[in-house]
Amino acid sequence: MPEPSGSRRIPLDTLRDEIAQALAAAVKSYNLPSVCFELGLNTGDTSEAHSSKRLYVKNRLLNHKEPELLRIAKGVVEQFEVPALADLVSEITTHAEYRVTPLTRRAVLKSFNSLDSLFGEIDLFESLEVIAPPWHKPSESGGFLDTLKEDVQQHYIRNPEDWNHFDLLEKCGALKCSQARFFGLIEKILDPIVHNAEEQTQIAEILNGLLKPDGFRVTVVKQISGRSVYGVERIAGGVAGSAKNLIFASIGEKPELIFRDAINNDVEISKHADKCLIYDRPLLSGLKWVTMAAWWQQREGLPDLAAARKALGERLMRSVELTTSPGEYSIFRTYYEVFAHKLGDDLPALIPQVYLHYDPLTARQRGDEKALERQRMDFLLLLDGNIRVVIEVDGKRHYAEGEKASPRLYAALVAEDRRLRLAGYELYRFGASEFEDAMLDGDRYTVGPLARRLVTEFFEKLFRRHGMVKA
């Protein structure tokens, strides 16, 4: 399985060095053998420890792999105050897979320039210890902290026109510190002691817009004396890896696909090309309706974006209409009529009839050989943070053969649901009978108020869950 986007692998030798350095700084040489023994390491004579404490420890770590090294590192952190090692353990475990990019870090720090004060009435140097080493321990840094503290006093306190908030935080290491410390900085600035409730809300709204593409958000985690305390958290799980192909809006015969360039994963339709669409632009994370319309405008050579929205909407609607499902029609039509106005250019594209699996042969061609089940999804939403939402409308054919319930069909249905959820997809099912006042008469669909309310309430809750609209 490919590593999630933004994952960061730290060499094991770096972890060994940090453990050795931490113990060398915290333990006297005559105590080192016994401390190593308590941590599960081989012991040696005291003379070896006297010669070089760091090498003494390092030599005993060489044959240990990541699980054991992490256990030892956590033991060292529990016994001694070692911020650098604690940060490294956090980077390897809690913050290993999902990360805020350097671009987002810069944007977050620059957003703080709009604040009158970073930390309010709280002591500046005490607050900066969230990202910088303690200012009262300059000897550990060979005088660097003394110099930095003088620079902060000179260029930020006495002459504030020299450094803005971004400059200060950059100098103190906010662009390079561990992700745990970076999140600690955000939480410090949002502390109710530092900023009042109105300021907290404004800062949080800006930060959420910046953090969302990387799959994070700030949210209220508790209340103290009626004041909100914020924390940084992962947005509800996404799918590992990036989307590479989007084949959708099927309106007839199954298309025949070829790999024009198998190395680059370039797919083309060799037959029935007019029966479905392939989105041929990079799919980095979410896919907005405005982005999809701009693609259609260029593809079809249309004069403006408004014309592209209309033409693409009609093409997608045709795909939905051919399903002969009043439920699917109700979802598609209500979604764009209600939420295009509410979300504007932030509206995610609701994509119908998307190929999830692709078997080059039809079930008839395969005969007794089993074909892939449920090759198409009714609808797909691609949200920021690699979140993929699948929406299905289930009629009787999903769980019954004729008028008789089919355990075989139901088992296949729930097995595929498990597979999708374990892969990180969000899956939501509607029963066709829920759309009681949605009908198809000949080739004419009608959507009643109950169906419209059902769809509207669902998407409002979904978007609130992902922080796209206010609760």
DOLO-826918 format. One record per residue (C-alpha): residue number from 1; z, y, x. Coordinates in Angstrom, 3 decimals. Each point is the difference from the previous one (the first is absolute). Example, Ala and Ser with C-alpha at 12.3 -4.5 7.8 and 13.67 -1.06 7.14 Angstrom:
residues 2
     k         c3         c2         c1
     1      7.800     -4.500     12.300
     2     -0.660      3.440      1.370
END
This chain:
residues 471
     k         c3         c2         c1
     1      0.000      0.000      0.000
     2     -0.853      3.446      1.422
     3      2.856      2.316      0.819
     4      0.649      2.683     -2.604
     5     -1.560      3.367      0.678
     6      2.193      2.067      2.307
     7      1.963     -2.979      1.347
     8      1.451      0.486      3.465
     9      0.599     -2.850      2.423
    10      2.643      0.707      2.670
    11     -0.241     -2.163      3.154
    12      2.889     -2.456      0.361
    13      0.511      1.135      3.567
    14      0.786      3.484     -1.312
    15      2.735     -1.537     -2.156
    16      1.347     -1.942      2.996
    17      0.080      3.182      2.073
    18      1.869      1.924     -2.705
    19      2.611     -2.764     -0.397
    20      0.496     -0.154      3.770
    21      0.223      3.786      0.292
    22      2.477      0.216     -2.885
    23      2.348     -2.604      1.472
    24     -0.298      1.443      3.499
    25      1.082      3.413     -1.307
    26      2.784     -1.266     -2.284
    27      1.669     -2.827      1.958
    28      1.758     -0.112      3.370
    29     -1.528     -2.469      2.416
    30      3.136     -2.179      0.172
    31     -0.059     -0.348     -3.826
    32     -3.752     -0.581     -0.307
    33      0.005     -3.830      0.412
    34      2.528     -0.448     -2.818
    35     -1.836      2.454     -2.301
    36     -3.280     -1.834      0.629
    37      1.722     -3.305     -0.762
    38      1.253      1.380     -3.334
    39     -3.592      1.004     -0.826
    40     -1.235     -3.530      0.687
    41     -1.475      0.651      3.443
    42      0.443     -2.071      3.129
    43      2.627      1.283      2.388
    44     -0.098      0.425      3.782
    45      2.382      1.110      2.697
    46      1.479      3.475      0.068
    47     -1.735      0.867      3.284
    48     -3.392     -0.202     -1.722
    49      1.205      2.394     -2.688
    50      1.411      2.349      2.690
    51     -3.400      0.059      1.722
    52     -1.913      1.201     -3.090
    53      1.383     -0.100     -3.519
    54     -3.403      0.630     -1.542
    55     -1.739     -2.817      1.896
    56      2.929     -2.333     -0.695
    57     -0.601      0.400     -3.742
    58     -3.792      0.129      0.204
    59     -0.197     -3.295      1.910
    60      1.940     -1.716     -2.787
    61     -2.304      1.329     -2.694
    62     -3.328     -1.083      1.503
    63     -0.251     -3.335     -1.814
    64      1.098      1.330     -3.384
    65     -2.584      0.757     -2.715
    66      0.114      2.579     -2.795
    67      2.475     -1.647     -2.436
    68      2.621     -0.583      2.687
    69     -0.607      3.382      1.623
    70      0.526      1.738     -3.338
    71      3.217     -1.938     -0.577
    72      1.276      1.027      3.443
    73     -1.099      3.619     -0.485
    74      1.807      0.221     -3.341
    75      3.113     -1.408      1.681
    76     -0.165      2.700      2.677
    77     -0.462      2.736     -2.625
    78      3.013     -1.291     -1.942
    79      2.266      0.102      3.071
    80     -1.191      3.173      1.713
    81     -1.383      3.393     -1.013
    82     -3.632     -0.376      1.084
    83     -2.257      2.227     -2.151
    84     -3.179     -0.781      1.973
    85      0.397     -3.762     -0.452
    86      0.926      0.406     -3.668
    87     -3.207      1.998     -0.496
    88     -2.082     -2.671      1.717
    89      1.468     -2.783     -2.138
    90     -0.753      2.089     -3.079
    91     -3.600      0.524      1.123
    92     -0.510     -3.738      0.544
    93      1.613     -1.067     -3.278
    94      0.376      2.517     -2.834
    95     -2.840      2.302      1.037
    96     -2.370     -2.461      1.657
    97     -2.699     -0.371     -2.651
    98     -0.164      3.189     -2.024
    99     -0.137      3.221      1.937
   100     -0.533      3.710     -0.437
   101     -2.959      1.066      2.106
   102      0.215      2.737      2.679
   103     -2.279      2.103     -2.232
   104      2.492     -0.220     -2.854
   105      2.923      0.781      2.310
   106     -1.712      3.201      1.079
   107     -0.761      0.970     -3.592
   108      3.621     -0.599     -1.040
   109      1.382      2.068      2.884
   110     -2.440      2.848     -0.686
   111      1.043      0.027     -3.662
   112      3.519      0.921      1.148
   113     -1.330      3.329      1.327
   114      0.130      1.282     -3.574
   115      3.801     -0.387     -0.075
   116      2.225      2.977      0.697
   117      2.425     -2.299      1.793
   118     -0.266     -3.618      1.120
   119      3.664     -0.961     -0.238
   120      1.623      2.844     -1.908
   121      3.539      0.704      1.181
   122      0.343     -3.315      1.858
   123      0.179      0.337      3.795
   124     -3.521     -0.125      1.419
   125      0.721     -2.192      3.018
   126      2.122     -2.402     -2.008
   127     -2.819     -0.344     -2.536
   128     -2.639     -0.549      2.692
   129      1.905     -3.034      1.261
   130     -1.761     -1.877     -2.799
   131     -3.089     -0.072      2.243
   132      1.345      1.020      3.434
   133      2.754     -1.554      2.148
   134      3.492      1.521     -0.337
   135      0.045      3.432      1.623
   136      3.481     -0.614      1.403
   137     -1.284     -2.803      2.265
   138     -2.364      1.841      2.378
   139      0.897     -2.194      2.963
   140     -1.911     -2.932     -1.542
   141     -3.230      1.965      0.029
   142      0.131      1.397      3.509
   143      0.305      3.596     -1.162
   144     -2.900     -0.161     -2.467
   145      2.207      0.695     -3.001
   146      1.611      2.980      1.706
   147     -3.451      1.481      0.563
   148     -1.151     -0.804     -3.536
   149      3.133      1.521     -1.499
   150     -0.567      3.187      1.989
   151     -3.626      0.100     -1.189
   152      1.078     -0.419     -3.625
   153      2.519      2.811      0.333
   154     -2.538      2.241      1.742
   155     -3.138     -0.639     -2.087
   156      1.308     -1.036     -3.408
   157      3.372      1.691     -0.441
   158     -0.169      3.230      2.012
   159     -3.784      0.474     -0.295
   160     -1.041     -1.807     -3.203
   161     -3.515      1.422      0.238
   162     -0.591     -2.312      2.989
   163      0.508     -3.323     -1.788
   164     -0.412     -0.863     -3.658
   165      1.673     -3.037     -1.586
   166     -2.873     -2.281      1.032
   167      0.241      1.115      3.626
   168      3.738     -0.651      0.045
   169     -0.268     -3.480     -1.502
   170     -2.919     -0.949      2.227
   171      1.917      1.065      3.130
   172      2.967     -2.087     -1.159
   173     -2.121     -3.125     -0.369
   174     -0.794     -0.223     -3.723
   175     -3.583     -1.111      0.680
   176      1.060     -2.841      2.317
   177      3.404     -1.129     -1.244
   178      0.461     -3.267     -1.870
   179     -1.068     -0.111     -3.619
   180      3.625     -0.508     -1.044
   181      0.930      3.276      1.732
   182     -2.994      1.789     -1.499
   183      1.079     -1.087     -3.481
   184      3.539      1.060      0.903
   185     -1.325      3.499      0.736
   186     -1.671      0.175     -3.431
   187      3.184     -1.156     -1.697
   188      2.068      2.535      1.987
   189     -2.216      2.872     -1.136
   190      0.266     -1.225     -3.605
   191      3.797     -0.287      0.247
   192      1.672      1.784     -2.948
   193      2.258      1.805      2.475
   194     -3.090      1.464      1.680
   195     -2.184      0.934     -2.974
   196      0.775      0.647     -3.654
   197     -1.412     -2.080     -2.868
   198     -3.035      2.232     -0.603
   199     -0.882      0.027      3.700
   200      0.472     -3.774      0.212
   201     -2.444     -0.549     -2.855
   202     -2.641      2.264      1.553
   203      0.328     -1.599      3.446
   204     -0.103     -3.527     -1.480
   205     -3.174      0.742     -1.960
   206     -1.790      1.228      3.130
   207      1.228     -2.930      2.094
   208     -1.081     -2.562     -2.588
   209     -3.536      1.338      0.093
   210     -0.031     -0.409      3.795
   211      1.754     -3.382      0.228
   212     -1.803     -1.735     -2.866
   213     -3.201     -0.974      1.883
   214      2.170     -1.960      2.467
   215      1.862     -1.746     -2.813
   216      3.312      1.909      0.072
   217      1.808      2.488     -2.212
   218      3.272      1.908     -0.183
   219      2.112     -0.743     -3.033
   220      3.526      0.576     -1.264
   221      2.170     -2.915      1.155
   222      3.415      1.162     -1.280
   223      2.006      2.922     -1.348
   224      2.976      1.660      1.712
   225      1.995      2.511     -2.059
   226     -3.004      0.411     -2.270
   227     -2.368      0.724      2.915
   228     -2.980     -2.173      0.893
   229     -0.156     -1.914      3.275
   230     -3.518     -0.959      1.096
   231     -1.268     -2.904      2.054
   232     -3.398     -1.147      1.292
   233     -1.258     -3.285     -1.423
   234     -3.104     -2.127     -0.133
   235     -2.117      0.416     -3.098
   236     -0.115     -3.298     -1.928
   237     -1.778     -2.593      2.117
   238     -3.651      0.152      0.901
   239     -2.552     -2.517      1.198
   240     -0.176     -0.757      3.724
   241     -3.314      0.890      1.618
   242     -2.671      2.404     -1.206
   243     -2.539     -0.440     -2.787
   244     -3.467     -0.666      1.423
   245     -2.269     -0.671     -2.996
   246      0.012      1.212     -3.585
   247     -2.461     -1.840     -2.254
   248      0.400      1.046     -3.619
   249     -1.428      1.058     -3.388
   250     -1.791     -3.272     -0.695
   251     -2.375      0.209     -2.984
   252     -1.923     -3.262      0.035
   253     -1.075     -2.828      2.249
   254      2.153     -0.797      2.958
   255     -1.312      1.899      3.051
   256     -1.095     -1.858      3.101
   257      1.663      1.447      3.095
   258     -0.973     -0.143      3.647
   259      1.725      1.228      3.137
   260     -2.417      2.496      1.527
   261      2.349      0.172      3.003
   262      2.659     -2.725     -0.024
   263      1.780      1.542      2.987
   264      0.474      3.327     -1.780
   265      0.547     -1.697     -3.376
   266     -2.975      1.909     -1.484
   267     -0.888     -1.508     -3.394
   268     -3.237      0.508     -1.949
   269     -1.247     -1.306     -3.354
   270     -3.162     -2.051      0.521
   271     -0.611     -0.854     -3.665
   272      1.044      1.633     -3.288
   273      0.834      3.191      1.890
   274     -0.057      1.960     -3.257
   275      2.725     -2.189     -1.511
   276      2.954      1.284      2.010
   277      0.979      2.701      2.498
   278      1.249     -0.067      3.586
   279      2.074      2.930      1.239
   280     -1.245      0.422      3.550
   281      2.409      2.576      1.415
   282      3.176     -0.708      2.008
   283      2.966     -0.998     -2.165
   284      2.907      1.282      2.065
   285      2.652     -0.208     -2.721
   286     -0.220      1.534     -3.462
   287     -3.217      0.798     -1.846
   288     -0.083      3.110     -2.191
   289     -2.414      0.527     -2.880
   290     -1.294      3.201      1.591
   291     -0.774     -1.908      3.222
   292     -1.854     -2.658     -1.922
   293     -1.967      2.627     -1.921
   294     -0.993      1.707      3.276
   295     -1.274     -3.384      1.246
   296     -2.053     -0.428     -3.187
   297     -1.373      3.531      0.267
   298     -1.340     -0.704      3.485
   299     -1.214     -3.488     -0.904
   300     -1.952      1.180     -3.028
   301     -1.018      3.429      1.323
   302      1.653      1.852     -2.882
   303      0.220      3.803     -0.021
   304      3.787      0.397     -0.258
   305      3.293     -1.810     -0.298
   306      0.272      0.543     -3.752
   307     -3.292     -1.811     -0.549
   308      1.155     -2.797      2.290
   309      3.284     -0.458     -1.889
   310     -1.901     -0.268     -3.282
   311     -2.660     -2.390      1.293
   312      2.445     -2.267      1.830
   313      2.338     -0.028     -2.987
   314     -2.865     -1.145     -2.224
   315     -0.963     -2.745      2.468
   316      3.576     -1.296      0.198
   317      0.405      0.258     -3.767
   318     -3.068     -2.204     -0.421
   319      1.701     -2.670      2.105
   320      3.113      0.202     -2.195
   321     -1.961     -0.071     -3.267
   322     -1.789     -3.208      0.966
   323      3.322     -1.833      0.249
   324      0.208      0.251     -3.832
   325      3.741      0.541      0.457
   326      1.524      2.766     -2.169
   327      3.063     -0.117      2.252
   328     -1.952      0.677      3.191
   329     -1.983      2.739     -1.747
   330      3.247      1.616     -1.214
   331      1.491     -0.013      3.512
   332     -3.080      1.471      1.671
   333     -0.732      2.692     -2.566
   334      3.619      1.089     -0.504
   335      0.676      0.112      3.729
   336     -2.765      2.475      0.793
   337      0.386      2.080     -3.168
   338      3.758      0.465      0.463
   339      0.614     -0.030      3.750
   340     -3.087      1.774      1.344
   341      1.506      3.182     -1.404
   342      3.580     -0.787      1.045
   343     -0.692     -0.967      3.621
   344     -3.257      1.834      0.757
   345     -1.309     -0.808      3.485
   346      3.043     -2.229      0.653
   347     -1.140     -2.480     -2.650
   348     -0.440     -3.487      1.485
   349     -3.266     -1.676     -0.952
   350      0.472     -2.733     -2.619
   351     -2.647     -2.489      1.090
   352     -1.221     -2.639     -2.473
   353     -1.273     -3.535      0.584
   354      0.893     -0.262      3.688
   355     -0.775     -3.143      1.995
   356      3.199     -1.330      1.535
   357     -1.476     -3.352      1.055
   358     -3.673     -0.684      0.509
   359     -1.531     -3.440     -0.221
   360     -3.731      0.135      0.827
   361     -0.651     -2.813     -2.520
   362      0.537      0.026     -3.731
   363      2.240     -2.553     -1.702
   364     -3.125     -1.738     -1.367
   365     -1.491     -0.243      3.482
   366      3.208     -1.486      1.358
   367      0.244     -2.614     -2.718
   368      3.122     -2.109      0.453
   369      0.904      1.831      3.204
   370      2.640      2.587     -0.835
   371     -1.077      3.645      0.139
   372      2.344      2.869      0.753
   373      2.047      0.950     -3.052
   374      0.063      3.515     -1.463
   375     -2.451      1.572      2.374
   376      0.157      3.409     -1.689
   377      2.872      2.301     -0.901
   378     -0.188      2.042     -3.190
   379      1.199      3.184      1.747
   380      1.143      1.076      3.458
   381      1.803      3.145      1.167
   382      0.174      0.750      3.733
   383      2.990      2.289      0.602
   384      1.219      1.615      3.213
   385      2.125     -2.172      2.249
   386     -2.297     -3.067     -0.381
   387      1.310     -0.532     -3.529
   388     -2.439     -1.980     -2.135
   389      0.622     -0.255     -3.726
   390     -1.789     -2.673     -2.020
   391     -0.156      0.337     -3.801
   392     -1.079     -2.908     -2.204
   393     -0.558     -0.361     -3.742
   394      0.485     -3.602     -1.106
   395     -1.759     -1.398     -3.030
   396      0.221     -3.593     -1.214
   397     -2.501     -1.220      2.584
   398      2.626      0.634      2.707
   399      2.503     -2.486     -1.420
   400     -1.723     -2.098     -2.677
   401     -2.975     -2.316     -0.409
   402     -1.368      0.788     -3.424
   403      3.008      0.345     -2.274
   404      2.208     -2.291      2.067
   405      2.379      1.261      2.693
   406     -0.987     -1.258      3.446
   407      2.743     -0.746      2.557
   408     -2.754     -0.370      2.594
   409     -1.341      3.529     -0.552
   410      3.491      1.459     -0.119
   411      0.953     -1.738      3.253
   412     -3.110      1.382      1.719
   413      0.849      3.468     -1.334
   414      3.576      0.097      1.311
   415     -0.970     -1.627      3.321
   416     -2.483      2.796      0.662
   417      2.612      2.577     -1.061
   418      2.407     -1.382      2.590
   419     -2.655      0.116      2.693
   420     -0.850      3.631     -0.748
   421      3.616      1.143     -0.119
   422      0.879     -1.767      3.222
   423     -2.973      1.746      1.626
   424      1.524      3.340     -1.034
   425     -2.017      0.849     -3.125
   426      1.638      1.437     -3.096
   427     -1.205     -1.896     -3.045
   428      0.384      1.145     -3.624
   429     -1.194     -2.000     -2.995
   430     -0.724      1.098     -3.552
   431     -0.467     -2.428     -2.868
   432     -3.147      0.664     -2.012
   433      2.065     -0.009     -3.203
   434      1.958      3.052      1.228
   435     -3.049      2.126     -0.797
   436      0.320     -0.574     -3.726
   437     -1.814      3.175     -1.063
   438     -2.783     -0.225      2.611
   439     -3.162     -1.605     -1.369
   440     -3.595     -0.899      0.797
   441     -2.424      0.184     -2.930
   442     -3.490     -0.924      1.116
   443     -0.440      2.110      3.121
   444      2.466      2.703     -1.045
   445      3.565      0.130      1.317
   446      2.895      1.870     -1.589
   447      3.376      0.714      1.614
   448      2.858      0.620     -2.387
   449      3.168      2.048      0.656
   450      2.162     -3.077      0.709
   451     -2.338     -1.250      2.719
   452     -0.298      3.487      1.454
   453      3.794      0.410      0.097
   454      0.429     -3.434      1.599
   455     -2.390      0.831      2.843
   456      1.302      3.542      0.500
   457      3.634     -1.096      0.241
   458     -0.881     -2.787      2.435
   459     -1.801      2.276      2.462
   460      2.658      2.716     -0.279
   461      2.658     -2.541      1.029
   462     -2.214     -1.438      2.728
   463     -0.672      3.431      1.519
   464      3.672      0.970     -0.201
   465      0.876     -3.207      1.794
   466     -2.273      1.011      2.864
   467      1.129      3.628      0.074
   468     -3.295      1.384     -1.265
   469      1.471      1.877     -2.958
   470      3.457      1.396     -0.550
   471      2.477     -2.096     -1.970
END
